[in-house]
Amino acid sequence: MRLGEATGLEWKSVDFDNSMIYVNTNLVTTMAIEEDGTVKGRYPRFHYPKTEMGKRKIPMTQRAREFLLIEKERDNAIKALYKSKEGFEYLVFVSWLNTPIYDDTIRRSLSKLTQELRKIDPNFPNVSPHILRHTFATRCVENGMNIKTLQKLLGHTNFKTTMYIYSHTTDDVLYEELKKFEHRNERKAVSENWAKTEPAKVLEARMCLKYIHFKNRISGHLNKSMCLLNSEYMGLFFCLKILVIIGLCAYHLYKDY
């Protein structure tokens, strides 16, 4: 959601039963200026989207639902102490005095938070409501969200605006995808080249020699025994000879590996 859409969200647009948020208002601030140019003050007002893309519904995640339920309890406690500003009785997010929250209040709070975080990490980047919205969109792209679905969630009228986010994925994602490609090719090359290496050739030669050696030994012993038997048993012992050769060869070939 845009900042004005969040600060202008009303409880009647939050459907807990169907876990859906309906975006149809935008809170903006108008400055009251005297004829001599002095600023008299400012006052909030609702701005209603003129396009169908501006009016949209956003499914609630489980975390968002839990947060809004907590905010509902806070809102009830504040409204029990302070009267709402006329025309803004159903705002979801209000100050401790039950007044609308202005956009510059959010920006100042994020700026203070950023300054505190920079005491821990001097390189901590700037944070703004727009950056948070852009970050959400980028994470959606990284996790494979359909581009048209993302356009509806963000409320972009122009498809090119969504495509701009899509085409600017983070450097980390690009790096990780290239590493996956590189690793996949390395494994393929190792598999294809193993049979061409010297260890593979030596192993293959040893296995062939063992097979021939044991085959000849067993064949010789069985041939001598077969000569002593009557011809009626020749067929039976011929089959037995083959089975014994196969079994012994398999045992001697793989017992060392």
C-alpha distance (Angstrom), angle and dihedral (degrees) to the residues before:
residue distance angle dihedral
M1 . . .
R2 3.77 . .
L3 3.79 117.2 .
G4 3.82 93.9 -107.2
E5 3.80 90.5 47.3
A6 3.81 90.6 54.2
T7 3.81 96.5 45.9
G8 3.82 89.8 44.6
L9 3.81 95.3 49.0
E10 3.82 113.3 125.3
W11 3.80 128.9 -156.6
K12 3.78 91.4 -119.1
S13 3.82 86.9 64.4
V14 3.82 93.0 54.4
D15 3.82 112.1 86.9
F16 3.80 108.7 -168.4
D17 3.82 92.8 174.9
N18 3.81 92.8 61.5
S19 3.83 96.2 25.8
M20 3.79 92.0 -122.2
I21 3.81 135.4 136.3
Y22 3.81 117.8 -154.1
V23 3.80 114.4 -151.4
N24 3.80 110.5 -154.8
T25 3.81 106.2 129.6
N26 3.77 137.4 59.3
L27 3.81 123.3 -162.7
V28 3.79 114.2 -140.7
T29 3.81 133.0 175.7
T30 3.78 123.2 -127.5
M31 3.80 120.7 -162.5
A32 3.79 118.1 -137.3
I33 3.81 107.9 -139.5
E34 3.80 126.0 -174.2
E35 3.81 122.8 -134.0
D36 3.79 90.6 -100.9
G37 3.82 90.3 56.2
T38 3.78 99.0 -104.3
V39 3.78 117.3 137.8
K40 3.78 110.2 -116.3
G41 3.77 95.1 -176.4
R42 3.74 143.3 -75.0
Y43 3.74 135.5 -94.7
P44 3.81 134.1 -167.3
R45 3.76 125.7 -121.4
F46 3.79 137.2 173.9
H47 3.76 121.3 -107.2
Y48 3.79 116.4 -161.6
P49 3.82 120.9 -148.7
K50 3.77 114.8 -108.8
T51 3.82 96.8 -157.6
E52 3.79 131.2 62.6
M53 3.81 90.4 -123.6
G54 3.81 88.8 59.8
K55 3.81 89.8 55.3
R56 3.77 106.9 63.9
K57 3.78 144.8 137.9
I58 3.79 125.4 -119.4
P59 3.81 122.5 -160.9
M60 3.80 113.8 -125.8
T61 3.77 119.4 -120.7
Q62 3.79 116.8 -139.3
R63 3.81 91.4 -105.8
A64 3.80 91.7 49.7
R65 3.80 90.4 50.6
E66 3.81 92.1 51.0
F67 3.81 91.4 47.7
L68 3.80 93.2 49.9
L69 3.81 91.7 49.7
I70 3.82 89.1 54.3
E71 3.82 89.7 46.7
K72 3.82 89.1 51.5
E73 3.81 90.7 58.1
R74 3.81 90.7 48.1
D75 3.80 91.0 47.9
N76 3.82 92.4 52.3
A77 3.81 90.8 50.8
I78 3.83 92.7 50.3
K79 3.80 94.2 45.9
A80 3.82 89.2 52.0
L81 3.81 89.1 60.8
Y82 3.81 104.4 34.0
K83 3.77 133.1 37.6
S84 3.80 116.9 -119.1
K85 3.78 121.9 -115.0
E86 3.78 109.4 -100.3
G87 3.79 111.3 -92.3
F88 3.82 93.2 17.2
E89 3.81 101.4 72.9
Y90 3.82 95.7 123.8
L91 3.80 103.0 46.9
V92 3.80 114.2 138.0
F93 3.79 95.8 -150.1
V94 3.80 117.2 46.1
S95 3.79 136.8 153.7
W96 3.81 123.4 -102.8
L97 3.82 86.8 -93.6
N98 3.81 91.2 55.0
T99 3.81 94.4 -109.3
P100 3.82 127.9 132.9
I101 3.79 116.3 -86.9
Y102 3.80 112.9 -120.0
D103 3.79 122.4 -139.6
D104 3.81 94.4 -120.1
T105 3.82 89.0 55.7
I106 3.81 89.1 60.3
R107 3.80 91.8 46.8
R108 3.81 92.7 50.8
S109 3.80 90.9 49.1
L110 3.81 91.6 51.6
S111 3.80 90.1 47.5
K112 3.82 91.6 53.4
L113 3.80 90.5 47.3
T114 3.80 90.7 50.7
Q115 3.82 91.0 51.5
E116 3.81 90.9 52.4
L117 3.80 91.9 49.0
R118 3.80 90.6 50.4
K119 3.79 88.4 62.5
I120 3.81 85.2 66.8
D121 3.80 97.9 34.5
P122 3.84 115.5 19.3
N123 3.82 89.9 -163.9
F124 3.79 95.2 57.1
P125 3.84 106.4 134.8
N126 3.77 128.2 -123.7
V127 3.80 116.2 -85.0
S128 3.78 125.5 -153.1
P129 3.82 134.7 159.3
H130 3.80 90.0 -103.2
I131 3.81 91.7 51.3
L132 3.82 90.5 50.5
R133 3.80 90.2 51.0
H134 3.80 91.3 47.8
T135 3.81 90.5 48.2
F136 3.80 91.0 53.6
A137 3.80 90.4 50.9
T138 3.80 91.7 48.5
R139 3.82 92.4 51.0
C140 3.80 89.5 50.4
V141 3.80 89.9 54.2
E142 3.80 92.0 47.1
N143 3.80 90.3 53.9
G144 3.79 92.6 52.6
M145 3.82 102.6 -102.0
N146 3.79 114.7 169.9
I147 3.80 110.2 -101.3
K148 3.83 93.9 -130.9
T149 3.82 90.6 51.1
L150 3.79 89.8 51.5
Q151 3.80 90.5 50.4
K152 3.81 90.4 55.3
L153 3.80 93.1 47.3
L154 3.80 92.6 50.6
G155 3.80 94.4 42.0
H156 3.80 94.8 -127.9
T157 3.78 112.5 169.2
N158 3.78 91.8 -168.1
F159 3.80 115.2 60.9
K160 3.83 89.7 -152.8
T161 3.81 90.2 66.5
T162 3.81 90.6 59.6
M163 3.80 91.5 43.8
Y164 3.80 89.4 55.0
I165 3.81 89.3 60.6
Y166 3.79 90.8 43.5
S167 3.79 92.3 54.7
H168 3.81 93.9 48.5
T169 3.77 103.2 63.9
T170 3.78 117.0 160.8
D171 3.78 123.1 -81.6
D172 3.80 89.3 -120.0
V173 3.80 91.6 62.5
L174 3.79 92.5 48.5
Y175 3.80 90.6 49.2
E176 3.81 93.4 48.4
E177 3.81 93.1 48.7
L178 3.80 91.1 51.1
K179 3.82 90.4 48.6
K180 3.82 90.0 52.5
F181 3.80 90.2 50.8
E182 3.80 91.9 48.0
H183 3.82 93.3 47.4
R184 3.80 91.9 48.1
N185 3.81 91.4 52.7
E186 3.81 92.0 47.1
R187 3.80 92.0 54.4
K188 3.79 90.8 47.5
A189 3.81 91.8 50.5
V190 3.81 92.2 49.4
S191 3.79 91.3 50.7
E192 3.80 93.7 48.7
N193 3.81 95.8 44.2
W194 3.82 98.6 44.9
A195 3.81 93.6 85.2
K196 3.83 89.3 53.7
T197 3.81 95.9 54.9
E198 3.81 124.5 99.8
P199 3.84 94.9 -116.7
A200 3.78 89.6 54.7
K201 3.79 92.7 49.2
V202 3.84 92.0 48.2
L203 3.81 91.6 49.2
E204 3.79 91.9 49.2
A205 3.83 91.9 49.7
R206 3.82 92.7 48.9
M207 3.79 91.7 50.4
C208 3.82 91.7 50.3
L209 3.80 92.8 49.0
K210 3.80 92.7 49.2
Y211 3.78 90.7 49.3
I212 3.81 93.3 51.4
H213 3.83 93.2 43.3
F214 3.78 96.6 52.4
K215 3.76 93.4 39.3
N216 3.82 90.5 56.7
R217 3.80 93.2 45.7
I218 3.77 94.9 50.7
S219 3.79 92.7 41.8
G220 3.80 91.1 53.4
H221 3.79 94.2 51.2
L222 3.78 93.7 45.7
N223 3.80 93.2 47.8
K224 3.83 91.0 56.5
S225 3.78 91.0 49.8
M226 3.77 93.4 46.7
C227 3.81 91.5 58.6
L228 3.81 90.6 62.7
L229 3.79 94.5 53.8
N230 3.78 128.1 84.4
S231 3.77 118.6 -103.1
E232 3.84 92.2 -111.2
Y233 3.84 89.4 68.7
M234 3.79 95.7 45.4
G235 3.82 95.3 94.1
L236 3.82 93.4 50.2
F237 3.80 94.7 49.1
F238 3.78 91.9 44.2
C239 3.82 89.2 61.2
L240 3.79 90.6 44.3
K241 3.80 89.6 51.8
I242 3.79 92.1 56.2
L243 3.82 93.2 48.3
V244 3.80 93.2 49.0
I245 3.80 92.1 49.0
I246 3.78 92.3 51.2
G247 3.81 93.9 46.7
L248 3.80 96.5 47.8
C249 3.77 93.5 44.5
A250 3.77 91.8 51.7
Y251 3.81 91.7 48.5
H252 3.80 95.9 49.8
L253 3.79 94.3 41.7
Y254 3.82 96.7 54.7
K255 3.80 105.7 27.7
D256 3.83 91.4 89.6
Y257 3.83 97.5 45.5
